[in-house]
Amino acid sequence: MSEERWKQKLSEEEYQVLREKGTEPPGTGNYINKDEEGVYRCKGCGQKLFSSDSKFSSSKWPSFYDAVDGSVEYREDKSHGMVRTEVVCSRCESHLGHVFDDGPKPTGKRFCINSIALNFEEE
């Protein structure tokens, strides 16, 4: 999809996060304290990314210890004077957040994801 079409599809805030690798302000997202069972999908393309089964309370953004197989890709991010691992949707390449190695078992991963990059679907 062209960037012009992305701008038409997404709100200004959604575009800034998903397409320009932004970060929503800490503690402001809709899905931080969501406890319902369901799936989290990419706001850009609708691909299933995370299950509520892997969600845990961790930070000021929704956190998961695992992603749906094949749903995300990883990229080195050297922005803001840090070296981090960016998480993007494998289908539309939208920026979702970052993954860190300080999460719970069984993976030890903490996917720190922007709420604004997700849509939740109850199961």
PEWO-V502664 format. One record per backbone hydrogen bond with DSSP energy under -0.5 kcal/mol. CO is the residue of the C=O (numbers start at 1). NH is the residue of the N-H. If there is no record, write none. Layout:
BEGIN
((CO & NH) (CO & NH))
END
This chain:
BEGIN
((2 & 6) (3 & 7) (4 & 8) (5 & 9) (6 & 10) (11 & 15) (12 & 16) (13 & 17) (14 & 18) (15 & 19) (15 & 20) (16 & 22) (17 & 21) (18 & 95) (25 & 28) (29 & 32) (31 & 34) (37 & 123) (38 & 52) (39 & 41) (39 & 121) (40 & 49) (40 & 50) (41 & 119) (42 & 46) (47 & 42) (49 & 68) (50 & 40) (51 & 54) (52 & 55) (54 & 65) (56 & 58) (56 & 63) (60 & 27) (61 & 59) (62 & 113) (63 & 56) (64 & 111) (68 & 71) (71 & 90) (73 & 88) (75 & 86) (77 & 84) (78 & 81) (79 & 82) (82 & 84) (84 & 77) (84 & 86) (85 & 99) (86 & 75) (87 & 96) (87 & 97) (88 & 73) (89 & 93) (94 & 89) (96 & 114) (97 & 87) (98 & 112) (99 & 85) (100 & 110) (104 & 107) (104 & 108) (108 & 103) (110 & 100) (110 & 112) (111 & 64) (111 & 113) (112 & 98) (113 & 62) (114 & 117) (115 & 118) (117 & 43) (119 & 41) (121 & 39))
END
